[in-house]
Amino acid sequence: MRGLMQDSPLTIDTIFRHAEQHYGDVPIITNGPKGVTRSTYGEWADRTRRLGGVLDTLGISADGRVGTFGWNSQRHLELYFAAPCTGRVLHTLNIRLFPEQLTYIANHAEDEVVFVDRSVFGLFWPLVDTMTTVRHVVVMEDGGDAELPDDPRISDYETLLAAASPVDFDVRDENLAASMCYTSGTTGNPKGVVYSHRSTVLHTMAALSPNAFGLSVRDVAMPVVPMFHANAWGIAQAAPAAGAALVFPGPMMQPEALANLIVDEGVTFTAGVPTIWQGVLPFLAGKEHQLREIGCGGSAVPKALSEAYREQVGLPILQAWGMTETSPVASSGVLPRRLQDADDETKANVRARAGIPLFGVEARIVDADTLEPQPWDDTATGELQVRGNWCAKEYYNPDAGVELSTADGWMKTGDVAAMSADGSIRIADRTKDLIKSGGEWISSVDLENAIMSHPKVAEAAVVGVPHPKWDERPLACVVLKQGETATEEEILEHLKPLVAKWWLPDAVEFIDEVPKTSVGKFSKKDLRAKFAEYELKA
Ligand code: ADP
């Protein structure tokens, strides 16, 4: 017997139409150097349909790649929908990648047009001749003042939009590509992930669920996580689907500007990587605000950071785990029912975990070579593998040199994790960041968390450095809070009660800043290179 229900394709134009029909008066706000610009979903919908017309006028192929090079803004949201809703494929270029990587991904994706914010035009334009398929560069005025050369490839977003006619959106095949994103390459060359309409709609529903971001018409959502990185964690689709107002920081990414925007615009939900919240904390502490949730992920969320928010801002951070390859949101650190009334310390420990997979994602930990399942006892570790309808099956560049799926159909994450009896995930490390000491593994993440709980420490990153006897030993690179001084002994004394004796770093280096990747994560690759020749004291 077969079910007798309707079966309509899960396509992104359904999200668009829902927002257009029901939330026309809901605000969309974009910040800029001259202050905020206010609009509504109604205006956005009209402009997005006309942007579809612009893509036709420019002669972009039926499934042509539409590149973007810009900050989080209303125009970026127009592109997020106009491209896939006309059958094209949105390709968000990460504005902080190295020039060679940008050239590589634009050519590999075969971008036909790139929409560029004027404030970052100067980063983009020198590369245009290396991008062999790019025929058009459309400049979006975001208050930037870059000089624009006289070149027939360049046109102005608003001029094109004013001249264009609105188009109908009707995508019938849910398995068509909707957008693509190359991983930022914390651990190697950028690898292309291609999302379908179906995977995006399902991910949107998951991101909307209360165990994830729980967005609704009552929310004012501010994605700080860039739209050029891992789809702004799905917020750009989830907010229109829920009718949540949107606040975009635009190019105003300085911590103080972010904190002011949260306060002034009554933001209730926001999300970004830990280094963002680290910076914003002093500007938000003690202020009156409407926040109900701060989502955070992309790298381990230090317990000390989440607790500092609880104490100084009045709400802890919600940790989420995911990857570009998982659309990206795959798990969240919600408090299980039995711990709703637990003491603060217990709750803080739960929040320090990647947490429970969202409904729709399954997770397992296995021996990476034999695929032997590891016990869920919170001690045994293994490679974290996931499966679900918004997890990637393969990369767009098979020459990436990485096999994404196992023979039995699970996605390899490259993360090492333990799982507790109820399947809550604790990320121990990235495979590449684990420190191998005398045949045993040391988790750099655990050490960093322990060091960052020292009151004088602002940031800490731990990397393995070569050791003649033990292969590798941990080196702690510590950034002290402004005005503080500390000694190596002080840091090590602090660690002694917190970690196994053989985990204690062999040395502590005080540095001015931890090098960051293009999306603000600690760049262990750069730290390892910096300390490659490091001589440990015997
Ligand atoms: P990359 O950092 O490789 O450029 P992504 O932004 O897709 O690409 O990052 C995915 C990776 O980020 C995960 O594999 C994991 O190592 C790390 N990560 C994401 N969320 C968390 C988290 N909550 N805790 C620890 N690590 C995380």
Residues whose N, C-alpha, C, O or C-beta is under 5 A from the ligand:
A	BS01	ADP	T183 S184 G185 T186 T187 G297 G298 S299 A300 V301 A320 W321 G322 M323 T324 E325 A354 T413 D415 I427 R430
